[in-house]
Amino acid sequence: MQTLELEDNAATQLKQVAKRAHLSTSELLTKMLTEYMQPEKESVLMSDIIKDLPEISAFKGDPVEIQRKMRNEWG
């Protein structure tokens, strides 16, 4: 076991958070460090996936104008 020096404000906040989580301060710090050290999970949000897609030149410009041009090709 080691002793950790904290500023009074940080120690008070740590105790409050631990109490709300029903953990000891040691358990809370261990849990926080474990979560901190794990690699970040990749986002599964559709908006993030779309941002990573390559740009397709066929879809640049005004979507309505693209539709008009395509419809005009048919008739």
Secondary structure, 3 states (H helix, E strand, C coil): CCCCCCCHHHHHHHHHHHHHCCCCHHHHHHHHHHHHHCCCCCCCCHHHHHHHCCCCHHHCCCHHHHHHHHHHHHC
